[in-house]
Amino acid sequence: MAEPEETENVWWAAPRFLMSAVAVLLLIIVGIILFVWVGNDDESDAAPPAQTQAATPRPSASLPSSDESVCGLAATGGTTLTSAPEDVEWEFLGGIAAPKSAEHGPGVVDEQTGVRSCYSHTPEGALVAMVGLLASSGDDALFLETTKALSLEGPGKDIGLERIEQRIASDDGPTPPIKIEGFRLLSYTEDKATVEVAYSGDSGDGLVYFTTSGVMEWHEGDWYVRYKDDGSSGPVQGQISDLSGYIPWGPNSG
């Protein structure tokens, strides 16, 4: 796999980095998954029925983690991920397709905000959770609410929310779409997973490929993203020449 170029290590900003890093071209996304222009998604029978929740989950550092997901998804899985999750359907959130699985989540979709939450306590659950957060950036309002609900408290979260709010205030119009292409599970322990996701976008002259990563932590029965104090997250970020070394996975691959 081609080594990613060094860029600002903010996976939620990767999509916007995409379109602007290639030709002033289009950019995008959770431009932290925040769209880096400003620098820096058919449903199957196996798909889980949408559930609702009165309020989005708010992590609390004082409460212990739970092995079982908040909506009862079974924690059946290992500590590695060498093939793509099965029984996955893809649903567009704005211009980006997000995965959903009866086994791994999301098990809850907030009726008011659209926030997708509750994932299995497995490597697959961590992957689906991260890609769901990434895909939420296809809709600015949904991205804001998802970041509020599924990020652990800290200075990095505050920075991310501020950048998303600035993006909304700028009213730059719809973000050009990106497509999830593949992934790698960089590390996994009982309460933490580091997930790398490869995606593509149209530069106008053809497809360009990027990679981004995020650190997901299991907290109070669900996966949350952990941002560093400077707003960055994940060890890998940048443009790649091709998809060598990644496990293929996306809306056209199941």
C-alpha positions in Angstrom: 0.0 0.0 0.0 1.3 3.4 -0.8 2.4 5.3 2.2 0.0 8.2 3.1 1.4 11.6 2.8 1.8 13.6 6.0 -1.2 16.0 6.4 -3.0 17.4 9.3 -4.1 14.3 11.3 -7.8 15.0 11.6 -9.8 12.2 10.2 -13.1 14.1 10.3 -11.5 16.7 8.1 -10.3 14.2 5.6 -13.1 14.5 3.0 -12.8 18.2 2.6 -9.1 17.6 2.4 -9.9 15.3 -0.5 -11.5 17.7 -2.8 -9.3 20.6 -2.0 -6.0 18.7 -2.0 -6.5 17.6 -5.6 -6.8 20.4 -8.0 -8.4 23.0 -5.9 -10.9 20.5 -7.1 -13.8 19.6 -5.1 -13.4 18.7 -1.8 -15.0 17.3 1.2 -16.3 15.8 4.2 -16.4 14.9 7.9 -14.5 18.1 6.8 -13.2 16.7 10.2 -14.8 14.3 8.9 -15.0 18.2 8.5 -14.3 19.1 4.9 -11.0 20.5 4.6 -11.6 23.3 2.0 -10.8 25.9 4.6 -7.4 24.4 5.3 -6.7 22.9 8.3 -24.3 6.8 1.8 -30.9 -0.5 -1.0 -31.9 -1.8 2.1 -32.0 -5.6 2.8 -34.2 -7.9 4.9 -31.3 -8.2 7.3 -31.3 -4.5 8.0 -32.3 -3.6 11.5 -35.5 -1.7 12.0 -35.0 1.9 13.0 -35.5 2.6 16.7 -35.9 5.9 18.3 -34.5 7.4 21.4 -35.7 10.4 23.3 -32.2 12.0 23.5 -28.8 11.4 22.0 -26.4 9.6 24.3 -24.0 11.8 26.3 -20.8 10.1 27.5 -19.9 10.5 31.2 -16.3 9.9 32.3 -17.5 8.8 35.8 -19.5 5.8 34.6 -17.9 2.4 33.8 -17.9 0.8 30.4 -20.5 -2.0 29.6 -19.6 -5.1 27.6 -23.1 -5.2 26.1 -24.3 -2.5 23.7 -26.9 0.0 25.0 -29.5 -1.5 22.7 -28.6 -5.2 23.3 -26.5 -6.1 20.3 -24.5 -9.2 21.0 -20.8 -8.9 21.4 -19.7 -11.8 19.3 -16.4 -11.3 17.6 -12.6 -11.5 17.8 -9.9 -9.0 18.0 -9.0 -8.9 14.3 -10.8 -8.0 11.1 -9.5 -9.6 8.0 -12.7 -9.5 5.9 -15.5 -7.1 5.4 -18.5 -7.3 7.6 -21.4 -9.3 6.1 -25.2 -8.5 6.1 -24.4 -4.8 5.5 -26.7 -2.5 3.6 -25.8 1.1 2.6 -27.9 4.1 3.1 -27.1 7.6 1.9 -26.7 10.4 4.4 -26.5 13.4 2.1 -24.0 12.4 -0.5 -22.2 9.7 1.4 -23.3 6.1 1.9 -23.3 4.8 5.5 -23.3 1.1 6.4 -25.9 -0.6 8.6 -26.1 -4.1 9.9 -28.6 -6.1 11.9 -25.7 -7.6 13.9 -23.4 -4.7 14.3 -25.6 -1.6 14.2 -26.6 1.1 14.2 -29.3 -0.3 16.4 -30.7 3.2 17.2 -31.6 6.1 14.9 -32.7 9.2 16.7 -36.1 10.2 15.3 -35.5 13.9 15.7 -31.8 14.4 14.9 -31.1 11.4 12.7 -28.1 10.4 14.8 -27.2 6.8 14.3 -25.8 5.0 17.4 -25.5 1.7 19.3 -23.0 -0.6 17.7 -21.7 -4.0 18.7 -18.8 -4.4 21.0 -16.6 -5.9 18.2 -14.1 -4.8 15.6 -16.9 -4.8 13.1 -19.0 -2.6 15.4 -16.1 -0.1 15.7 -15.6 0.0 11.9 -19.3 0.5 11.2 -19.5 3.2 13.9 -16.5 5.1 12.4 -17.7 4.9 8.8 -21.2 6.0 10.0 -19.7 9.1 11.6 -17.7 9.8 8.5 -20.8 9.5 6.3 -22.8 11.8 8.5 -20.6 14.6 7.1 -22.6 14.4 3.9 -25.2 16.5 5.8 -23.9 19.4 7.8 -26.7 19.4 10.4 -26.5 15.6 10.9 -22.7 15.8 11.2 -22.9 18.4 13.9 -25.5 16.4 15.9 -23.5 13.1 15.4 -20.3 14.7 16.6 -22.0 16.1 19.6 -23.5 12.7 20.5 -20.7 10.3 19.6 -17.5 12.1 20.6 -15.9 11.9 24.0 -15.8 15.2 25.9 -12.6 17.3 25.7 -10.9 20.2 24.0 -10.6 18.3 20.7 -14.3 17.8 20.5 -14.9 21.5 21.1 -12.5 22.3 18.3 -14.4 19.9 16.0 -17.8 21.3 16.8 -16.5 24.9 16.2 -15.2 24.0 12.8 -18.5 22.3 11.8 -20.4 25.3 12.9 -18.2 27.5 10.9 -18.7 25.3 7.9 -22.5 25.6 8.3 -22.3 29.4 8.8 -20.2 29.7 5.6 -23.1 28.3 3.5 -20.7 27.0 0.8 -23.4 24.7 -0.7 -23.5 20.9 -0.8 -20.3 19.0 -0.3 -19.1 16.9 -3.3 -19.6 13.2 -2.5 -17.0 10.7 -1.5 -17.2 6.9 -1.7 -16.0 4.4 1.0 -13.6 2.0 -0.7 -12.0 -0.1 2.0 -10.5 -0.3 5.4 -7.8 -1.7 7.7 -8.1 -2.4 11.5 -4.8 -1.0 12.8 -5.3 -2.1 16.4 -8.0 -3.5 18.7 -8.4 -4.1 22.4 -11.4 -4.6 24.6 -12.1 -0.9 24.9 -10.2 0.8 22.1 -10.0 0.4 18.3 -8.0 2.3 15.7 -9.7 2.1 12.3 -8.3 3.3 9.0 -10.7 3.9 6.1 -9.9 4.5 2.4 -12.2 6.5 0.3 -12.3 8.1 -3.1 -13.6 11.3 -4.8 -13.8 12.7 -8.3 -11.2 15.3 -9.0 -12.7 16.2 -12.3 -9.9 14.4 -14.1 -10.6 11.0 -12.4 -10.7 9.3 -9.1 -8.3 10.2 -6.3 -7.9 8.2 -3.2 -7.4 9.2 0.4 -7.1 7.5 3.8 -8.2 8.6 7.2 -8.2 7.0 10.6 -9.9 7.4 14.0 -9.5 6.1 17.5 -12.7 4.7 18.8 -13.3 4.0 22.5 -16.0 1.7 24.0 -17.8 3.7 26.6 -21.1 3.1 28.4 -22.2 0.5 25.9 -21.2 2.2 22.6 -18.3 3.3 20.4 -17.3 7.0 20.6 -14.6 8.8 18.8 -11.7 10.2 20.9 -10.1 13.5 19.6 -6.8 14.7 20.8 -6.7 18.1 22.5 -5.7 19.8 19.3 -8.7 18.4 17.5 -6.8 15.6 15.6 -7.6 11.9 15.7 -5.9 8.8 14.3 -2.4 8.1 13.2 -2.9 8.0 9.5 -4.2 10.7 7.2 -3.5 11.7 3.6 -3.6 11.0 -0.1 -2.7 7.5 -1.4 -1.9 6.3 -4.9 -4.2 3.2 -4.9 -6.1 0.8 -2.7 -3.3 -1.8 -2.3 -3.3 -3.3 1.2 -6.9 -2.3 2.1 -9.8 -4.8 2.5 -12.3 -3.8 -0.2 -15.6 -2.6 1.3 -18.2 0.0 0.2 -21.6 0.6 -1.2 -20.9 -1.5 -4.3 -19.2 -4.3 -2.5 -21.7 -5.2 0.3 
